[in-house]
Amino acid sequence: MIYIYTDGACMRNPGPGGWAALVLSGAEYQVCSGSAADTTNNRMEQTAVIQGLQATPRSSHVTVFTDSQYVIGTMTKGWKRRVNSDLWDALEALCNLRTVTWEWVRGHTGEPGNEFVDAQAKWEAGVRPTGPHISEYFSGIEEGMSNKKEREPENPYRGLAHIDPQGRANMVDVGVKPETEREAVATGKVLVNPNVIDLIRDGTLEKGDVLATARLAGIMGAKQASSLIPLCHPIPLNHVGVEFRLDADEGVIEICATAKAIARTGVEMEALAAVLTAALTIYDMIKSKDRASRIDGVRLLSKRGGQSGDVVFE
């Protein structure tokens, strides 16, 4: 868990302003601060949180402490964002890439972290003649963090992007991600009686051309992935390919599907949906000849694009 204390200040409102953020991660800390010549107290409060979050890695779990009712009310209570939309958009984008918990602290009550960023922001704004020294506050901050860790409940859903800390299903917001070339390859197989493979090759099954039908079904399945899987994003696919390999000796129909797109999220689900839909179609078309056939080994072989780059699975 990373803890961030933030505060903003103005000499006049509007007027010269300053902001400060103290980022605490384990035994390490980072102080971020800055100023603006003509601004408002609320913009400085927002800027402090933005700069603090920018100092944390993506996908991290962060608790933000602020004495700003403006920030807390807007981010947790749905207050209307009538002004400063540029900063709200920037803050929302950062929060979408992290798990953020918000805590309001009452200002000027001796909370060491809050007192430090308050003094730092006022110095940046020109309200204080000298900046604060972190050493004057840090032992108190460490003690406060220790107490918070003791009472902090363990989040059983940590690391599951589609589940929030309360255990509710959540569609991940990918709007802030850049569009990149995406590709995924998946595989699976249908285990059948070897005689069925001869019937498929000869084209003598009552329902017709099994592989041609299964190929079309796989393509359609990839295109419908977001309709079948609740939290899957609809993606404009550039290409879906479905190929088959028949092994009469082993009684195996191997399926390989490739999905490609230029998108903000990956196409793994589309490739897997193509394999499964093709496999189900094969099963449906041969079941009158082999009721013991089964689908097996459906898995992702590789993916390309996005933050994780190229990944090949064993």
C-alpha positions as CSV (number, residue, x, y, z in Angstrom):
1,M,0.0,0.0,0.0
2,I,1.2,3.5,-0.9
3,Y,0.0,6.5,1.2
4,I,-0.2,10.1,-0.1
5,Y,-0.8,13.2,1.9
6,T,-1.8,16.2,-0.2
7,D,-2.6,19.9,0.3
8,G,-3.0,23.1,-1.6
9,A,-2.8,26.8,-0.5
10,C,-3.2,30.3,-1.9
11,M,-1.9,33.6,-0.7
12,R,-5.2,35.1,-2.1
13,N,-8.0,33.2,-3.7
14,P,-7.5,33.6,-6.6
15,G,-3.8,34.5,-6.5
16,P,-0.3,32.9,-6.1
17,G,-0.7,29.4,-5.0
18,G,1.2,26.3,-4.0
19,W,0.7,22.5,-3.7
20,A,2.4,19.7,-2.0
21,A,2.2,15.9,-1.9
22,L,4.1,13.5,0.4
23,V,4.3,9.9,-1.0
24,L,5.0,7.2,1.5
25,S,5.9,3.6,0.3
26,G,7.4,1.3,2.9
27,A,10.5,3.0,4.4
28,E,10.8,5.4,1.4
29,Y,9.2,8.7,0.9
30,Q,9.1,11.4,-1.8
31,V,8.1,15.0,-1.5
32,C,6.5,16.7,-4.6
33,S,5.6,20.3,-4.6
34,G,5.2,23.3,-6.9
35,S,3.5,26.7,-7.4
36,A,1.4,28.7,-9.8
37,A,1.3,32.5,-10.2
38,D,-2.4,32.9,-10.6
39,T,-4.7,30.1,-9.4
40,T,-7.2,29.1,-6.8
41,N,-7.0,27.0,-3.6
42,N,-9.2,24.3,-5.2
43,R,-7.0,24.0,-8.2
44,M,-4.0,23.6,-5.9
45,E,-5.8,20.9,-3.9
46,Q,-6.5,19.0,-7.1
47,T,-3.0,19.5,-8.5
48,A,-1.5,18.1,-5.3
49,V,-3.4,14.8,-5.7
50,I,-2.6,14.6,-9.4
51,Q,1.1,15.0,-8.8
52,G,1.1,12.6,-5.9
53,L,-0.6,9.9,-8.0
54,Q,1.7,10.5,-10.9
55,A,4.6,9.6,-8.5
56,T,3.1,6.1,-8.0
57,P,3.2,3.1,-10.4
58,R,0.3,2.0,-12.4
59,S,-1.9,-0.7,-10.9
60,S,-0.7,0.2,-7.4
61,H,-3.0,0.4,-4.3
62,V,-3.0,4.0,-3.0
63,T,-4.6,5.7,0.0
64,V,-4.9,9.5,-0.5
65,F,-5.3,11.7,2.7
66,T,-6.6,15.2,2.1
67,D,-8.3,17.9,4.1
68,S,-10.1,19.2,1.0
69,Q,-13.8,18.6,1.2
70,Y,-13.9,19.7,-2.4
71,V,-11.7,16.8,-3.6
72,I,-13.3,14.2,-1.3
73,G,-16.9,15.2,-2.1
74,T,-16.3,15.2,-5.8
75,M,-14.4,11.9,-6.0
76,T,-16.5,9.9,-3.5
77,K,-19.9,11.6,-3.3
78,G,-20.6,12.6,-6.8
79,W,-20.5,16.4,-6.4
80,K,-20.9,18.2,-9.7
81,R,-17.8,19.2,-11.6
82,R,-18.8,22.7,-12.6
83,V,-15.2,24.1,-12.9
84,N,-11.7,22.8,-13.3
85,S,-12.8,20.0,-15.7
86,D,-9.2,19.7,-17.1
87,L,-7.9,18.7,-13.6
88,W,-10.8,16.4,-12.9
89,D,-10.2,14.6,-16.2
90,A,-6.5,14.2,-15.4
91,L,-7.3,13.0,-11.9
92,E,-9.9,10.5,-13.2
93,A,-7.5,9.1,-15.7
94,L,-4.8,8.5,-13.0
95,C,-7.4,6.8,-10.7
96,N,-8.6,4.5,-13.5
97,L,-5.1,3.0,-13.6
98,R,-4.8,2.5,-9.8
99,T,-6.9,1.3,-6.9
100,V,-7.4,4.5,-4.9
101,T,-9.0,4.8,-1.4
102,W,-9.9,8.3,-0.2
103,E,-9.6,9.5,3.4
104,W,-10.6,13.0,4.6
105,V,-8.4,14.4,7.5
106,R,-9.4,17.4,9.5
107,G,-6.8,20.1,8.9
108,H,-4.6,21.6,11.6
109,T,-5.2,18.9,14.2
110,G,-1.6,17.7,14.5
111,E,-1.7,14.9,11.9
112,P,2.0,14.9,10.9
113,G,1.6,14.1,7.3
114,N,-1.2,16.7,6.8
115,E,0.8,19.3,8.8
116,F,3.9,18.8,6.6
117,V,2.1,19.1,3.3
118,D,0.2,22.1,4.6
119,A,3.4,23.9,5.5
120,Q,5.1,22.9,2.2
121,A,2.2,24.1,0.1
122,K,2.1,27.4,2.0
123,W,5.8,27.9,1.5
124,E,5.3,27.3,-2.3
125,A,2.5,29.8,-2.3
126,G,4.6,32.4,-0.5
127,V,2.6,32.4,2.7
128,R,5.4,31.0,4.7
129,P,8.9,32.5,4.6
130,T,10.7,29.2,4.9
131,G,10.0,25.6,3.9
132,P,9.4,22.9,6.5
133,H,11.9,20.2,7.3
134,I,10.7,16.6,6.8
135,S,12.7,15.4,9.8
136,E,10.5,17.5,12.1
137,Y,7.5,15.5,11.1
138,F,8.8,12.1,9.9
139,S,8.8,10.2,13.2
140,G,5.2,11.1,13.7
141,I,4.3,10.1,10.2
142,E,5.9,6.7,10.6
143,E,4.0,6.2,13.8
144,G,0.8,7.2,12.2
145,M,1.4,4.9,9.2
146,S,2.1,2.0,11.6
147,N,-1.2,2.5,13.3
148,K,-3.1,2.7,10.0
149,K,-1.5,-0.6,8.8
150,E,-2.6,-2.3,11.9
151,R,-6.3,-1.4,11.4
152,E,-6.2,-1.7,7.6
153,P,-8.3,-4.7,6.5
154,E,-6.8,-7.0,3.9
155,N,-8.5,-6.7,0.5
156,P,-9.2,-10.2,-0.6
157,Y,-9.8,-9.0,-4.2
158,R,-6.4,-7.3,-4.6
159,G,-5.0,-7.8,-8.1
160,L,-8.3,-8.7,-9.7
161,A,-9.0,-5.8,-12.1
162,H,-12.6,-6.7,-12.7
163,I,-13.5,-6.7,-9.0
164,D,-13.6,-3.6,-6.7
165,P,-12.5,-3.8,-3.0
166,Q,-16.1,-4.4,-2.1
167,G,-16.3,-7.5,-4.3
168,R,-18.5,-6.0,-6.9
169,A,-18.1,-6.8,-10.6
170,N,-16.5,-3.8,-12.4
171,M,-15.9,-3.1,-16.1
172,V,-12.3,-1.7,-16.3
173,D,-12.2,1.7,-17.8
174,V,-9.7,1.5,-20.7
175,G,-10.5,5.0,-22.1
176,V,-7.1,6.5,-21.0
177,K,-5.0,3.7,-22.6
178,P,-3.5,4.4,-26.0
179,E,-4.6,2.4,-29.1
180,T,-1.9,-0.2,-30.1
181,E,-1.7,-3.2,-32.4
182,R,-3.1,-6.2,-30.6
183,E,-2.9,-9.8,-31.5
184,A,-3.8,-13.0,-29.7
185,V,-3.5,-16.7,-30.7
186,A,-5.5,-19.4,-29.0
187,T,-5.8,-23.1,-29.4
188,G,-8.0,-26.1,-28.5
189,K,-8.9,-29.5,-29.7
190,V,-11.9,-31.8,-30.2
191,L,-11.1,-35.5,-29.4
192,V,-13.1,-37.8,-31.6
193,N,-13.3,-41.4,-32.9
194,P,-10.7,-41.7,-35.7
195,N,-13.5,-42.8,-38.1
196,V,-15.1,-39.4,-37.7
197,I,-12.1,-37.7,-39.2
198,D,-12.4,-39.8,-42.3
199,L,-16.0,-38.7,-42.6
200,I,-15.0,-35.1,-42.2
201,R,-12.4,-35.4,-44.9
202,D,-14.7,-37.2,-47.3
203,G,-17.5,-34.7,-46.7
204,T,-20.1,-37.4,-46.0
205,L,-21.6,-36.2,-42.8
206,E,-25.3,-35.4,-42.9
207,K,-24.9,-31.8,-41.7
208,G,-22.4,-30.9,-44.4
209,D,-18.9,-29.4,-44.5
210,V,-17.8,-29.5,-40.9
211,L,-14.6,-27.4,-41.1
212,A,-16.0,-24.7,-43.4
213,T,-19.0,-24.3,-41.0
214,A,-16.8,-24.4,-37.9
215,R,-14.5,-21.7,-39.4
216,L,-17.4,-19.3,-40.0
217,A,-18.7,-20.1,-36.5
218,G,-15.3,-19.3,-35.0
219,I,-15.2,-16.0,-36.8
220,M,-18.7,-15.1,-35.6
221,G,-17.9,-16.2,-32.1
222,A,-14.9,-13.8,-31.9
223,K,-17.1,-11.0,-33.1
224,Q,-19.7,-11.8,-30.4
225,A,-17.3,-12.2,-27.5
226,S,-18.4,-8.9,-25.7
227,S,-22.1,-10.0,-26.0
228,L,-21.4,-13.3,-24.3
229,I,-18.9,-12.3,-21.7
230,P,-20.3,-9.6,-19.4
231,L,-17.2,-7.5,-18.7
232,C,-15.5,-8.0,-22.0
233,H,-15.1,-4.8,-24.1
234,P,-16.5,-4.6,-27.6
235,I,-13.6,-4.4,-30.0
236,P,-13.6,-3.6,-33.7
237,L,-11.6,-6.6,-35.0
238,N,-9.4,-6.2,-38.0
239,H,-8.9,-9.9,-38.6
240,V,-10.0,-13.3,-37.3
241,G,-8.4,-16.5,-38.7
242,V,-9.4,-20.0,-37.8
243,E,-7.3,-23.0,-38.9
244,F,-7.6,-26.8,-38.3
245,R,-5.3,-29.7,-38.2
246,L,-6.7,-33.2,-38.4
247,D,-4.9,-36.3,-36.9
248,A,-6.7,-39.5,-37.7
249,D,-4.2,-41.7,-35.9
250,E,-4.8,-39.8,-32.6
251,G,-8.4,-38.9,-33.2
252,V,-7.7,-35.1,-32.7
253,I,-9.1,-32.1,-34.5
254,E,-6.8,-29.2,-33.5
255,I,-8.1,-25.6,-33.7
256,C,-6.0,-22.5,-33.9
257,A,-7.5,-19.0,-33.9
258,T,-5.9,-15.7,-34.4
259,A,-7.5,-12.3,-33.6
260,K,-6.1,-8.9,-34.5
261,A,-7.2,-5.3,-33.8
262,I,-5.9,-1.8,-33.1
263,A,-7.5,-1.2,-29.7
264,R,-7.0,0.0,-26.2
265,T,-7.4,-3.5,-24.7
266,G,-6.3,-7.0,-25.8
267,V,-8.1,-9.5,-28.0
268,E,-7.4,-12.7,-26.0
269,M,-11.1,-13.2,-25.2
270,E,-11.9,-12.9,-28.9
271,A,-9.3,-15.6,-29.9
272,L,-10.5,-17.9,-27.2
273,A,-14.2,-17.3,-28.2
274,A,-13.3,-18.3,-31.7
275,V,-11.7,-21.5,-30.6
276,L,-14.6,-22.5,-28.4
277,T,-17.3,-21.6,-30.9
278,A,-15.6,-23.6,-33.6
279,A,-15.1,-26.5,-31.2
280,L,-18.8,-26.5,-30.2
281,T,-19.8,-26.3,-33.9
282,I,-17.7,-29.4,-34.7
283,Y,-19.2,-31.2,-31.7
284,D,-22.7,-30.4,-32.8
285,M,-22.1,-31.6,-36.4
286,I,-20.5,-34.9,-35.4
287,K,-22.4,-35.9,-32.3
288,S,-24.7,-38.2,-34.2
289,K,-21.6,-40.3,-35.2
290,D,-19.6,-39.9,-32.0
291,R,-21.4,-39.1,-28.7
292,A,-18.2,-39.6,-26.7
293,S,-16.3,-36.8,-28.4
294,R,-15.1,-34.0,-26.1
295,I,-13.5,-30.5,-26.2
296,D,-10.2,-30.2,-24.5
297,G,-7.1,-28.1,-24.0
298,V,-8.6,-24.6,-24.8
299,R,-5.9,-22.1,-23.9
300,L,-4.1,-18.9,-25.0
301,L,-0.8,-19.5,-26.9
302,S,0.4,-15.9,-27.2
303,K,-0.5,-12.2,-27.1
304,R,1.0,-9.1,-28.5
305,G,0.6,-5.4,-27.8
306,G,-0.4,-3.3,-24.8
307,Q,1.6,-2.5,-21.6
308,S,2.7,-6.1,-21.1
309,G,4.2,-6.4,-24.6
310,D,4.7,-9.7,-26.3
311,V,3.9,-12.8,-24.2
312,V,4.2,-16.4,-25.3
313,F,2.7,-19.1,-23.0
314,E,4.1,-22.5,-22.6
